[in-house]
Amino acid sequence: MVDEWIQEIKKKCPPDRLGMILVHNGVVRATSRKGGPVARMKLSYSRAALEEAVRRFKEREGIVEIRAWINEGTLGVGDDIMVVLVAGRFRTDVLPVFQELISLIKTEIVKEDETS
């Protein structure tokens, strides 16, 4: 998926506007933030909220493309939770959007119920 996204972006984006592509691949850890064991996680999300967030962040200065995929259902340790890609002109354009979007997804879009 990520390799395909990168190739598509390189082909479609003007080379003078594409200088950085960042990718985040979130994975289910074996321990929670509090240190307790996690065997699996139930995950859901709002597709409408994700689409709106991606649309809004794409409007930021220097951003040429954003892609996001979120896994849904019961996930085990080592399973992918999400993949987020932000492409843009300069590091100073891309890094803040990358960080803000991932934080927004984790805090407002994804609903997770850790179970052991």
DSSP file (Angstrom, degrees, kcal/mol; ACC not computed):
  #  RESIDUE AA STRUCTURE BP1 BP2  ACC     N-H-->O    O-->H-N    N-H-->O    O-->H-N    TCO  KAPPA ALPHA  PHI   PSI    X-CA   Y-CA   Z-CA
    1    1 A M     >        0   0    0      0, 0.0     4,-2.6     0, 0.0     5,-0.2   0.000 360.0 360.0 360.0 -50.8    0.0    0.0    0.0
    2    2 A V  H  >  +     0   0    0      1,-0.2     4,-2.7     2,-0.2     5,-0.2   0.918 360.0  50.5 -64.2 -44.6    2.7    2.6    1.0
    3    3 A D  H  > S+     0   0    0      1,-0.2     4,-2.3     2,-0.2    -1,-0.2   0.909 111.9  48.6 -59.9 -41.3    4.9    1.9   -2.0
    4    4 A E  H  > S+     0   0    0      2,-0.2     4,-2.6     1,-0.2    -2,-0.2   0.927 110.9  50.3 -63.6 -45.3    1.9    2.3   -4.3
    5    5 A W  H  X S+     0   0    0     -4,-2.6     4,-2.6     1,-0.2    -2,-0.2   0.935 111.1  49.0 -57.6 -47.3    0.9    5.5   -2.6
    6    6 A I  H  X S+     0   0    0     -4,-2.7     4,-2.6     1,-0.2    -1,-0.2   0.922 111.8  47.8 -61.7 -45.3    4.4    6.9   -2.9
    7    7 A Q  H  X S+     0   0    0     -4,-2.3     4,-1.8     1,-0.2    -1,-0.2   0.915 112.4  49.6 -62.6 -42.9    4.7    6.0   -6.6
    8    8 A E  H  X S+     0   0    0     -4,-2.6     4,-2.2     1,-0.2    -2,-0.2   0.914 112.4  47.9 -61.1 -43.3    1.3    7.6   -7.3
    9    9 A I  H  X S+     0   0    0     -4,-2.6     4,-2.6     1,-0.2    -2,-0.2   0.912 109.8  51.6 -66.1 -43.3    2.2   10.8   -5.5
   10   10 A K  H  < S+     0   0    0     -4,-2.6    -1,-0.2     1,-0.2    -2,-0.2   0.861 113.4  46.3 -62.2 -34.9    5.6   11.0   -7.3
   11   11 A K  H  < S+     0   0    0     -4,-1.8    -2,-0.2    -5,-0.2    -1,-0.2   0.877 120.3  36.1 -74.3 -37.9    3.8   10.7  -10.7
   12   12 A K  H  < S+     0   0    0     -4,-2.2    -2,-0.2    -5,-0.2    -3,-0.2   0.770  99.7  81.4 -91.8 -26.4    1.0   13.1  -10.0
   13   13 A C  S  < S-     0   0    0     -4,-2.6     5,-0.1    -5,-0.2    52,-0.0  -0.591  86.9-106.8 -87.3 141.0    2.6   15.9   -8.0
   14   14 A P    >>  -     0   0    0      0, 0.0     3,-2.2     0, 0.0     4,-0.7  -0.440  27.1-131.4 -61.4 131.3    4.6   18.7   -9.6
   15   15 A P  T 34 S+     0   0    0      0, 0.0     3,-0.3     0, 0.0    -2,-0.0   0.736 105.0  60.3 -62.1 -22.5    8.3   18.0   -8.8
   16   16 A D  T 34 S+     0   0    0      1,-0.2     3,-0.1     3,-0.0    -3,-0.0   0.591 109.4  43.5 -79.7  -8.1    8.8   21.6   -7.6
   17   17 A R  T <4 S+     0   0    0     -3,-2.2     2,-0.6     1,-0.1    -1,-0.2   0.448 100.5  76.6-111.5  -4.3    6.2   21.1   -4.9
   18   18 A L     <  +     0   0    0     -4,-0.7    71,-0.3    -3,-0.3    -1,-0.1  -0.908  40.8 133.8-115.6 109.2    7.2   17.6   -3.7
   19   19 A G        +     0   0    0     69,-3.3     2,-0.3    -2,-0.6    70,-0.2   0.468  67.3  31.2-127.9  -8.9   10.3   17.5   -1.4
   20   20 A M  E     -A   88   0A   0     68,-2.0    68,-2.6    70,-0.1     2,-0.4  -0.977  48.7-172.2-156.1 138.1    9.3   15.3    1.5
   21   21 A I  E     -A   87   0A   0     -2,-0.3     2,-0.4    66,-0.2    66,-0.2  -0.988  12.8-169.2-129.7 122.0    7.0   12.3    2.1
   22   22 A L  E     -A   86   0A   0     64,-2.7    64,-2.2    -2,-0.4     2,-0.4  -0.907   1.9-165.5-111.7 141.1    6.5   11.1    5.7
   23   23 A V  E     -A   85   0A   0     -2,-0.4     2,-0.5    62,-0.2    62,-0.2  -0.989   5.9-166.2-129.1 133.3    4.8    7.8    6.6
   24   24 A H  E     -A   84   0A   0     60,-2.9    60,-2.4    -2,-0.4     2,-0.5  -0.978   2.5-173.7-115.5 128.6    3.5    6.7   10.0
   25   25 A N  E     -A   83   0A   0     -2,-0.5     2,-0.3    58,-0.2    58,-0.2  -0.884  12.4-158.3-123.0  97.6    2.6    3.0   10.5
   26   26 A G  E     -A   82   0A   0     56,-1.9    55,-3.5    -2,-0.5    56,-1.0  -0.575  11.3-168.5 -78.2 137.6    0.9    2.5   13.9
   27   27 A V  E     -A   80   0A   0     -2,-0.3     2,-0.4    53,-0.3    53,-0.2  -0.948  29.7-102.4-129.0 144.0    1.1   -1.1   15.2
   28   28 A V        -     0   0    0     51,-2.5    50,-2.3    -2,-0.3     2,-0.1  -0.529  41.2-147.6 -66.8 121.4   -0.7   -2.7   18.2
   29   29 A R        -     0   0    0     -2,-0.4    50,-0.1    48,-0.2    -1,-0.0  -0.465  17.8-124.2 -85.6 162.0    1.8   -3.0   21.1
   30   30 A A  S    S+     0   0    0     -2,-0.1     8,-2.6     7,-0.1     2,-0.4   0.558  95.8  48.7 -82.1  -9.2    1.9   -5.8   23.6
   31   31 A T  B    S-C   37   0B   0      6,-0.3    -2,-0.2     8,-0.0     5,-0.1  -0.973  81.0-126.0-132.3 148.3    1.6   -3.3   26.5
   32   32 A S    >   -     0   0    0      4,-3.1     3,-1.7    -2,-0.4     6,-0.1  -0.254  40.3 -95.7 -78.5 173.4   -0.7   -0.3   27.1
   33   33 A R  T 3  S+     0   0    0      1,-0.3    -1,-0.1     2,-0.1    -2,-0.0   0.821 128.9  54.1 -58.6 -30.9    0.5    3.2   27.8
   34   34 A K  T 3  S-     0   0    0      2,-0.1    -1,-0.3     1,-0.0    -3,-0.0   0.476 123.5-106.4 -84.7  -1.9    0.1    2.4   31.5
   35   35 A G  S <  S+     0   0    0     -3,-1.7    -2,-0.1     1,-0.3    -1,-0.0   0.391  74.7 135.0  96.4  -3.7    2.3   -0.7   31.1
   36   36 A G        -     0   0    0      1,-0.1    -4,-3.1    -5,-0.1    -1,-0.3  -0.383  62.5 -92.1 -77.4 158.5   -0.5   -3.4   31.3
   37   37 A P  B     -C   31   0B   0      0, 0.0     2,-0.4     0, 0.0    -6,-0.3  -0.396  35.4-163.7 -71.3 145.8   -0.6   -6.3   28.9
   38   38 A V        +     0   0    0     -8,-2.6    78,-0.2     1,-0.1     3,-0.1  -0.992  18.2 169.7-129.7 122.6   -2.6   -6.0   25.7
   39   39 A A  S    S-     0   0    0     76,-1.1    38,-1.1    -2,-0.4     2,-0.3   0.748  72.9  -7.2 -98.2 -33.8   -3.5   -9.2   23.7
   40   40 A R  E     -DE  76 115C   0     75,-1.8    75,-2.2    36,-0.2    -1,-0.4  -0.963  59.0-144.6-155.8 169.5   -5.9   -7.5   21.3
   41   41 A M  E     -DE  75 114C   0     34,-2.5    34,-3.4    -2,-0.3     2,-0.5  -0.998  11.4-140.3-143.5 134.4   -7.7   -4.2   20.6
   42   42 A K  E     -DE  74 113C   0     71,-2.0    71,-2.5    -2,-0.4     2,-0.4  -0.861  31.0-174.3 -95.4 129.0  -11.1   -3.4   19.3
   43   43 A L  E     +DE  73 112C   0     30,-2.5    30,-2.9    -2,-0.5     2,-0.3  -0.973  15.8 159.0-132.2 136.7  -10.9   -0.5   16.9
   44   44 A S  E     - E   0 111C   0     67,-2.2    67,-3.4    -2,-0.4     2,-0.3  -0.938  11.6-174.2-143.3 167.4  -13.5    1.6   15.0
   45   45 A Y  E     - E   0 110C   0     -2,-0.3     2,-0.8    65,-0.2    65,-0.2  -0.986  32.6-101.1-158.4 164.6  -13.4    5.1   13.5
   46   46 A S     >  -     0   0    0     63,-1.2     4,-2.2    -2,-0.3     5,-0.2  -0.829  23.4-164.8 -93.3 111.9  -15.6    7.7   11.8
   47   47 A R  H  > S+     0   0    0     -2,-0.8     4,-2.7     1,-0.2     5,-0.2   0.897  91.0  52.7 -62.0 -40.3  -14.9    7.6    8.1
   48   48 A A  H  > S+     0   0    0      1,-0.2     4,-2.3     2,-0.2    -1,-0.2   0.909 109.5  48.3 -62.9 -42.6  -16.6   11.0    7.6
   49   49 A A  H  > S+     0   0    0      2,-0.2     4,-2.3     1,-0.2    -1,-0.2   0.885 112.1  49.5 -66.3 -38.6  -14.4   12.6   10.3
   50   50 A L  H  X S+     0   0    0     -4,-2.2     4,-2.7     2,-0.2     5,-0.2   0.939 111.4  48.4 -65.0 -47.1  -11.3   11.1    8.7
   51   51 A E  H  X S+     0   0    0     -4,-2.7     4,-2.4     1,-0.2    -2,-0.2   0.904 112.9  48.7 -60.1 -41.9  -12.2   12.3    5.2
   52   52 A E  H  X S+     0   0    0     -4,-2.3     4,-2.6     2,-0.2    -1,-0.2   0.910 111.5  49.1 -65.5 -42.7  -12.9   15.8    6.6
   53   53 A A  H  X S+     0   0    0     -4,-2.3     4,-2.7     2,-0.2     5,-0.2   0.930 112.2  48.0 -63.5 -45.2   -9.6   15.9    8.5
   54   54 A V  H  X S+     0   0    0     -4,-2.7     4,-2.1     1,-0.2    -2,-0.2   0.928 112.7  49.2 -61.0 -45.3   -7.6   14.8    5.4
   55   55 A R  H  X S+     0   0    0     -4,-2.4     4,-0.7    -5,-0.2    -2,-0.2   0.927 113.1  47.0 -59.1 -46.3   -9.5   17.4    3.3
   56   56 A R  H >< S+     0   0    0     -4,-2.6     3,-0.8     1,-0.2     4,-0.2   0.912 113.4  46.7 -64.5 -44.6   -8.8   20.2    5.8
   57   57 A F  H >< S+     0   0    0     -4,-2.7     3,-1.5     1,-0.2    -1,-0.2   0.808 103.2  63.7 -71.0 -28.5   -5.1   19.3    6.3
   58   58 A K  H 3< S+     0   0    0     -4,-2.1    -1,-0.2     1,-0.3    -2,-0.2   0.756  94.3  63.5 -64.3 -23.0   -4.5   19.1    2.5
   59   59 A E  T << S+     0   0    0     -3,-0.8    -1,-0.3    -4,-0.7    -2,-0.2   0.585  79.8 112.0 -77.3 -10.0   -5.4   22.8    2.3
   60   60 A R  S X  S-     0   0    0     -3,-1.5     3,-1.8    -4,-0.2    33,-0.0  -0.316  83.3 -89.3 -67.4 147.8   -2.4   23.7    4.4
   61   61 A E  T 3  S+     0   0    0      1,-0.2    -1,-0.1    27,-0.0     3,-0.1  -0.304 109.9  12.5 -56.4 130.1    0.4   25.6    2.7
   62   62 A G  T 3  S+     0   0    0      1,-0.2    27,-2.7    -3,-0.1     2,-0.5   0.401  93.2 123.4  85.3  -2.4    3.0   23.4    1.1
   63   63 A I  E <   +B   88   0A   0     -3,-1.8    25,-0.3    25,-0.2    -1,-0.2  -0.808  28.5 172.0 -95.5 128.6    1.0   20.1    1.4
   64   64 A V  E     +     0   0A   0     23,-2.3     2,-0.3    -2,-0.5    24,-0.2   0.695  63.7   3.1-106.7 -25.3    0.5   18.3   -1.9
   65   65 A E  E     -B   87   0A   0     22,-1.6    22,-2.9     2,-0.0     2,-0.4  -0.981  49.7-170.6-161.5 147.9   -1.1   15.0   -0.8
   66   66 A I  E     -B   86   0A   0     -2,-0.3     2,-0.4    20,-0.2    20,-0.2  -0.994   8.0-177.2-138.5 135.5   -2.3   13.1    2.3
   67   67 A R  E     -B   85   0A   0     18,-2.3    18,-3.0    -2,-0.4     2,-0.3  -0.987   4.2-179.9-129.5 143.3   -3.4    9.5    2.5
   68   68 A A  E     -B   84   0A   0     -2,-0.4     2,-0.4    16,-0.2    16,-0.2  -0.992   8.1-179.5-146.2 137.3   -4.7    7.7    5.5
   69   69 A W  E     -B   83   0A   0     14,-2.6    14,-2.6    -2,-0.3     2,-0.4  -1.000   7.6-167.4-134.2 133.3   -5.9    4.1    6.1
   70   70 A I  E     -B   82   0A   0     -2,-0.4    12,-0.2    12,-0.2     2,-0.1  -0.987  17.0-134.1-125.1 130.8   -7.2    2.9    9.5
   71   71 A N        -     0   0    0     10,-3.0     2,-0.4    -2,-0.4     4,-0.1  -0.475  23.9-159.6 -76.7 151.8   -7.8   -0.8   10.3
   72   72 A E        +     0   0    0     -2,-0.1     2,-0.3     2,-0.1   -28,-0.2  -0.985  43.3  32.8-138.2 146.0  -11.0   -1.7   12.0
   73   73 A G  E    S-D   43   0C   0    -30,-2.9   -30,-2.5    -2,-0.4     2,-0.6  -0.798 103.5 -17.3 114.3-156.5  -12.2   -4.6   14.1
   74   74 A T  E     -D   42   0C   0     -2,-0.3     2,-0.4   -32,-0.2   -32,-0.2  -0.808  67.2-170.0 -92.7 119.7  -10.4   -6.8   16.6
   75   75 A L  E     -D   41   0C   0    -34,-3.4   -34,-2.5    -2,-0.6     2,-0.2  -0.860   8.5-146.3-113.6 143.5   -6.6   -6.4   16.1
   76   76 A G  E >   -D   40   0C   0     -2,-0.4     3,-2.4   -36,-0.2   -48,-0.3  -0.557  42.9 -67.3-101.0 169.4   -3.9   -8.5   17.7
   77   77 A V  T 3  S+     0   0    0    -38,-1.1   -48,-0.2     1,-0.3    -1,-0.1  -0.317 124.5  22.8 -55.7 131.3   -0.4   -7.6   18.8
   78   78 A G  T 3  S+     0   0    0    -50,-2.3    -1,-0.3     1,-0.3     2,-0.1   0.222  92.2 128.2  93.2 -13.6    1.7   -6.7   15.8
   79   79 A D    <   -     0   0    0     -3,-2.4   -51,-2.5     1,-0.1    -1,-0.3  -0.428  67.9-102.3 -72.9 150.5   -1.3   -5.8   13.6
   80   80 A D  E     -A   27   0A   0    -53,-0.2   -53,-0.3     1,-0.2     3,-0.1  -0.549  32.2-176.0 -71.3 133.9   -1.4   -2.5   11.8
   81   81 A I  E     -     0   0A   0    -55,-3.5   -10,-3.0     1,-0.4     2,-0.3   0.838  65.2 -20.5 -92.3 -49.2   -3.6    0.1   13.4
   82   82 A M  E     -AB  26  70A   0    -56,-1.0   -56,-1.9   -12,-0.2     2,-0.4  -0.991  45.8-147.2-157.6 159.0   -3.2    2.8   10.8
   83   83 A V  E     -AB  25  69A   0    -14,-2.6   -14,-2.6    -2,-0.3     2,-0.4  -0.994  20.6-178.3-130.7 126.7   -1.0    4.1    8.0
   84   84 A V  E     -AB  24  68A   0    -60,-2.4   -60,-2.9    -2,-0.4     2,-0.4  -0.992   3.3-172.7-128.3 132.7   -0.8    7.9    7.4
   85   85 A L  E     -AB  23  67A   0    -18,-3.0   -18,-2.3    -2,-0.4     2,-0.4  -0.990   3.4-175.6-127.3 131.5    1.2    9.6    4.7
   86   86 A V  E     -AB  22  66A   0    -64,-2.2   -64,-2.7    -2,-0.4     2,-0.4  -0.995   6.4-173.8-127.3 126.8    1.8   13.3    4.3
   87   87 A A  E     +AB  21  65A   0    -22,-2.9   -23,-2.3    -2,-0.4   -22,-1.6  -0.939  19.7 130.5-121.2 141.3    3.7   14.7    1.3
   88   88 A G  E     -AB  20  63A   0    -68,-2.6   -69,-3.3    -2,-0.4   -68,-2.0  -0.932  58.3 -77.2-168.2-167.5    4.7   18.2    0.7
   89   89 A R  S    S+     0   0    0    -27,-2.7     2,-0.3    -2,-0.3    -1,-0.1   0.976  97.2   8.9 -75.3 -62.1    7.2   20.9   -0.2
   90   90 A F    >>  -     0   0    0    -28,-0.1     4,-2.5   -71,-0.1     3,-1.2  -0.830  69.4-112.5-125.7 160.0    9.5   21.3    2.8
   91   91 A R  H 3> S+     0   0    0     -2,-0.3     4,-2.5     1,-0.3    -1,-0.1   0.874 118.2  58.6 -55.4 -39.2   10.1   19.7    6.1
   92   92 A T  H 34 S+     0   0    0      1,-0.2    -1,-0.3     2,-0.2    -3,-0.0   0.728 111.2  41.8 -67.9 -20.8    8.7   22.8    7.8
   93   93 A D  H <> S+     0   0    0     -3,-1.2     4,-0.9   -31,-0.1    -2,-0.2   0.863 120.5  40.2 -85.0 -43.8    5.4   22.3    5.9
   94   94 A V  H  X S+     0   0    0     -4,-2.5     4,-2.8     2,-0.2     5,-0.2   0.909 105.0  59.7 -79.5 -45.7    5.1   18.6    6.3
   95   95 A L  H  X S+     0   0    0     -4,-2.5     4,-2.5     1,-0.2     5,-0.2   0.901 106.2  45.9 -57.1 -48.3    6.2   17.8    9.9
   96   96 A P  H  > S+     0   0    0      0, 0.0     4,-2.7     0, 0.0    -1,-0.2   0.917 115.6  46.7 -63.4 -40.6    3.6   19.9   11.7
   97   97 A V  H  X S+     0   0    0     -4,-0.9     4,-2.8     2,-0.2     5,-0.3   0.924 112.0  51.9 -64.4 -44.1    0.8   18.6    9.5
   98   98 A F  H  X S+     0   0    0     -4,-2.8     4,-2.1     1,-0.2     5,-0.2   0.938 114.3  42.3 -56.1 -51.0    2.0   15.1   10.0
   99   99 A Q  H  X S+     0   0    0     -4,-2.5     4,-2.2    -5,-0.2    -2,-0.2   0.924 116.2  47.3 -65.7 -46.1    2.1   15.4   13.8
  100  100 A E  H  X S+     0   0    0     -4,-2.7     4,-2.5    -5,-0.2    -2,-0.2   0.909 112.6  49.2 -64.0 -42.6   -1.2   17.3   14.1
  101  101 A L  H  X S+     0   0    0     -4,-2.8     4,-2.7    -5,-0.2    -1,-0.2   0.927 111.7  47.8 -65.2 -45.4   -3.1   14.9   11.8
  102  102 A I  H  X S+     0   0    0     -4,-2.1     4,-2.5    -5,-0.3    -1,-0.2   0.920 113.1  49.0 -62.3 -42.9   -1.8   11.7   13.6
  103  103 A S  H  X S+     0   0    0     -4,-2.2     4,-2.3    -5,-0.2     5,-0.3   0.919 111.7  49.3 -61.6 -43.7   -2.7   13.3   17.0
  104  104 A L  H  X>S+     0   0    0     -4,-2.5     4,-2.9     2,-0.2     5,-1.1   0.921 111.1  49.4 -61.8 -44.6   -6.2   14.2   15.7
  105  105 A I  I  X>S+     0   0    0     -4,-2.7     5,-2.9     1,-0.2     4,-0.9   0.938 114.5  45.0 -59.7 -46.9   -6.8   10.7   14.4
  106  106 A K  I  <5S+     0   0    0     -4,-2.5    -1,-0.2    -5,-0.2    -2,-0.2   0.846 123.1  34.0 -68.2 -34.3   -5.7    9.1   17.6
  107  107 A T  I  <5S+     0   0    0     -4,-2.3    -2,-0.2    -5,-0.2    -1,-0.2   0.785 134.4  14.6 -95.1 -28.0   -7.6   11.4   19.9
  108  108 A E  I  <5S+     0   0    0     -4,-2.9    -3,-0.2    -5,-0.3    -2,-0.1   0.647 126.1  38.9-123.4 -20.0  -10.8   12.3   18.0
  109  109 A I  I  <<S+     0   0    0     -5,-1.1   -63,-1.2    -4,-0.9     2,-0.3   0.845 101.6  64.2-104.1 -42.9  -11.3    9.9   15.0
  110  110 A V  E   < -E   45   0C   0     -5,-2.9     2,-0.6    -6,-0.2   -65,-0.2  -0.674  62.0-159.0 -87.7 137.0  -10.3    6.4   16.2
  111  111 A K  E     -E   44   0C   0    -67,-3.4   -67,-2.2    -2,-0.3     2,-0.4  -0.970  17.0-175.2-113.1 115.1  -12.2    4.7   19.0
  112  112 A E  E     -E   43   0C   0     -2,-0.6     2,-0.5   -69,-0.2   -69,-0.2  -0.921  19.5-170.6-119.0 142.6  -10.1    2.0   20.7
  113  113 A D  E     -E   42   0C   0    -71,-2.5   -71,-2.0    -2,-0.4     2,-0.2  -0.869  19.7-150.8-127.1  93.6  -11.1   -0.4   23.4
  114  114 A E  E     -E   41   0C   0     -2,-0.5     2,-0.3   -73,-0.2   -73,-0.2  -0.442  19.2-179.9 -68.1 134.5   -8.0   -2.2   24.6
  115  115 A T  E      E   40   0C   0    -75,-2.2   -75,-1.8    -2,-0.2   -76,-1.1  -0.955 360.0 360.0-131.5 153.2   -8.6   -5.7   25.9
  116  116 A S              0   0    0     -2,-0.3   -78,-0.1   -78,-0.2   -75,-0.1   0.438 360.0 360.0-101.5 360.0   -6.3   -8.3   27.3
